[in-house]
């Protein structure tokens, strides 16, 4: 079961990134051209938030079941100096939750704005901030601090 969750996580993390980039692209394009907030723009906003929430649930399951996190939390005081354990046990968790809160807030604000220009602006700002936070929190394979492969099988 845990390996299935890890596999879903590998897929959904890419879906989150692609949907965020696509929604930011749509928001930027609409913001710059001052166009109408179309049905497609609203779908991009909605599905980006939905995919992020699904990934959040998968991530919470991994966090709860992770042997690395369990080990880290058992001996927090002594292991806080171990960067890799601290990254996965604390920083990754906090940053990803922050990104989900920002995506959710941006989606809700964008949905409730009156003008199309304000909808695009809210979506652009909040989703861009979330993408920045997520890009910091991802253990990229090229990171000198902590890394994981692009896909886990």
C-alpha positions as CSV (number, residue, x, y, z in Angstrom):
1,X,0.0,0.0,0.0
2,X,2.8,2.4,0.9
3,X,4.5,1.8,-2.4
4,X,1.2,2.6,-4.2
5,X,0.9,5.9,-2.3
6,X,4.5,6.8,-3.3
7,X,3.7,6.1,-6.9
8,X,0.6,8.3,-6.8
9,X,2.7,10.9,-5.1
10,X,5.2,10.8,-8.0
11,X,2.4,11.3,-10.5
12,X,0.5,14.0,-8.7
13,X,3.5,16.1,-7.8
14,X,4.0,16.6,-11.6
15,X,0.3,17.3,-12.1
16,X,0.5,20.0,-9.5
17,X,3.5,21.6,-11.1
18,X,2.0,21.4,-14.6
19,X,-1.4,22.7,-13.6
20,X,0.2,25.5,-11.6
21,X,2.3,26.6,-14.5
22,X,-0.6,26.3,-16.9
23,X,-2.9,28.4,-14.5
24,X,-0.2,31.0,-14.1
25,X,0.3,31.2,-17.9
26,X,-3.5,31.6,-18.3
27,X,-3.6,34.3,-15.6
28,X,-0.6,36.2,-17.0
29,X,-2.0,36.1,-20.5
30,X,-5.5,37.3,-19.3
31,X,-4.0,39.9,-17.0
32,X,-1.7,41.4,-19.7
33,X,-4.4,41.4,-22.4
34,X,-7.2,42.5,-20.0
35,X,-9.4,39.8,-21.5
36,X,-12.5,38.1,-20.1
37,X,-12.1,35.5,-17.4
38,X,-13.3,32.6,-19.5
39,X,-14.7,29.2,-18.6
40,X,-11.3,27.7,-19.4
41,X,-9.6,30.1,-17.0
42,X,-12.0,29.1,-14.3
43,X,-11.4,25.4,-15.0
44,X,-7.6,26.0,-14.8
45,X,-8.1,27.8,-11.4
46,X,-10.5,25.1,-10.1
47,X,-8.5,22.0,-11.2
48,X,-5.2,23.5,-10.0
49,X,-6.6,23.8,-6.5
50,X,-8.3,20.4,-6.7
51,X,-5.1,18.6,-7.9
52,X,-3.1,20.4,-5.2
53,X,-5.6,19.2,-2.5
54,X,-5.4,15.6,-3.8
55,X,-1.6,15.9,-3.6
56,X,-1.9,17.3,-0.1
57,X,-3.9,14.2,1.0
58,X,-1.4,11.9,-0.6
59,X,1.5,13.8,1.0
60,X,-0.1,13.6,4.4
61,X,-0.5,9.8,4.1
62,X,3.2,9.6,3.2
63,X,4.2,11.9,6.1
64,X,2.2,9.8,8.6
65,X,3.6,6.5,7.3
66,X,7.2,7.6,6.4
67,X,9.9,5.7,8.3
68,X,12.2,8.7,7.9
69,X,9.7,11.1,9.6
70,X,8.9,8.6,12.4
71,X,12.6,8.3,13.1
72,X,13.0,12.0,13.0
73,X,10.1,12.7,15.4
74,X,11.2,10.0,17.8
75,X,14.5,11.8,18.5
76,X,13.8,15.3,17.4
77,X,16.3,17.1,19.6
78,X,19.3,15.0,18.5
79,X,18.3,14.7,14.8
80,X,17.5,18.3,14.1
81,X,21.1,18.8,13.2
82,X,20.8,16.2,10.4
83,X,19.8,18.3,7.4
84,X,18.2,15.5,5.3
85,X,16.0,14.3,8.2
86,X,15.1,17.9,9.2
87,X,14.2,18.7,5.6
88,X,11.7,15.8,5.2
89,X,10.5,15.8,8.8
90,X,9.9,19.6,9.1
91,X,10.8,22.0,6.3
92,X,9.2,20.1,3.4
93,X,6.1,19.6,5.4
94,X,5.7,23.2,6.5
95,X,6.5,24.7,3.1
96,X,4.1,22.4,1.3
97,X,1.3,23.1,3.7
98,X,2.0,26.8,3.2
99,X,1.8,26.4,-0.6
100,X,-1.5,24.6,-0.3
101,X,-2.9,27.3,1.9
102,X,-1.8,29.9,-0.6
103,X,-3.2,28.0,-3.6
104,X,-6.5,27.6,-1.8
105,X,-6.6,31.3,-0.8
106,X,-5.7,32.4,-4.3
107,X,-8.3,30.2,-5.8
108,X,-11.0,31.4,-3.5
109,X,-10.0,35.1,-3.9
110,X,-9.9,34.7,-7.7
111,X,-13.3,33.1,-7.7
112,X,-14.9,35.9,-5.6
113,X,-13.4,38.9,-7.3
114,X,-15.9,41.1,-9.3
115,X,-13.8,42.1,-12.3
116,X,-12.0,39.8,-14.7
117,X,-8.8,41.8,-14.3
118,X,-8.9,41.3,-10.5
119,X,-9.5,37.5,-11.0
120,X,-6.5,37.2,-13.2
121,X,-4.4,39.2,-10.9
122,X,-5.3,37.2,-7.8
123,X,-4.7,33.9,-9.6
124,X,-1.4,35.2,-11.0
125,X,0.0,36.5,-7.7
126,X,-1.1,33.7,-5.3
127,X,-0.3,30.8,-7.7
128,X,3.1,32.3,-8.5
129,X,4.0,32.6,-4.8
130,X,2.8,29.0,-4.3
131,X,4.9,27.8,-7.2
132,X,7.9,29.5,-5.8
133,X,7.5,27.9,-2.4
134,X,6.9,24.5,-3.9
135,X,10.0,24.8,-6.1
136,X,12.0,25.5,-2.9
137,X,10.4,22.6,-1.0
138,X,10.9,19.9,-3.7
139,X,13.9,17.6,-3.2
140,X,15.1,18.0,-6.8
141,X,17.6,15.3,-8.0
142,X,20.2,18.1,-8.7
143,X,19.9,19.7,-5.2
144,X,23.1,19.6,-3.2
145,X,21.2,19.7,0.1
146,X,18.7,16.9,-0.3
147,X,17.5,15.0,-3.3
148,X,15.2,12.4,-4.7
149,X,14.7,11.0,-8.2
150,X,12.1,12.6,-10.6
151,X,10.0,9.5,-10.5
152,X,9.9,6.6,-8.0
153,X,9.0,3.1,-9.1
